[in-house]
């Protein structure tokens, strides 16, 4: 019995504005996670804010409500953490 080989075709466009923003934001988020795991504070929060902000921009470009909601809430949570650190609570 012969099996057909299925070749996956890329459907996401590359080298567009949203493509660059999502990849740069993803790398920034990974660096932020690395800093969090090593307890480097508040630089980890700052990088997370930048990365989530980038993904929020992408989600608005894509008009994807689920991503807009999750990234908006995540952005508010990280900003709240940074403000709590700044005022010393």
N, C-alpha and C positions, 0 to 999 in steps of 0.2 A: 504494500500500500504506500503510495507516494504522498508525501505531505507538501502542501504548497507553502512556499516561503513568503511571508508577508513582510514587505518593506514599509517601515514607518516613514511617512512623508511629513516634513515640517510644515506647519500651517502658520506659525507665528512669524511675522516679518522681522527681519534683523536689520540692525544699524539704523533704526529710526529713533526719533527723540525719546519715545517711551521705552524703547529697548535699552538705551544707554542709562536712563534714569533708574530703571528697575534693577539693572545689574550693578551699578555703582551703589545704589541704596542697599542692595542685598549684601555686598561686600562690607559696607559700613556697618550693617547690622551684625554680621558675623564677627567683625572686630569688636563691636560693642559687647557681644556675648562673651568673647574671650576675656575682655577687660572685667566683665562682671564675675566670671569664674575665678579671676585672680584678685577680686575685691579692689579694683582700681576705680575709686569713687571720687568725684562725680563725672570723670571723663566718660565712663561707661554710659551714664544717662545722656550726656551731650551727644554722643555718637548714636545712641538709640533714637533720640529726638530727630536728628538729621536723617537717619535711615527710614524711620517711620514717616517722616514728613515727605521724603522722596516717594515712598510707596503710596502715600495719600495723593500726591500729584498724579502718579500713574493711574490710580484707581479713578480719579476724576477724568483723566484723559480717556479712559476706557468706559466711563459712565457705568461702573460696576458698584451698585449700591452696597452689596455685602462688604466689599473691600473698603469702600468709603467709611462705612460704620465702624468696622474693626480697627482701621488705621486712625480714625478720628478719636476713638475712645483710647486707643493705645497712646496716641500723642498727648492727650490730656493727662493720662496717668503718669507718663514720664515727666511732663512739665510740672505736674504736682509734686513729684518726688524731688525734682531739681529745686523747686521753690521751697519745699520743706527743708532741704539741705541748706539753701541760701539763708533762710531766716533762723536756722539753728534749732528747729524743733525735732 
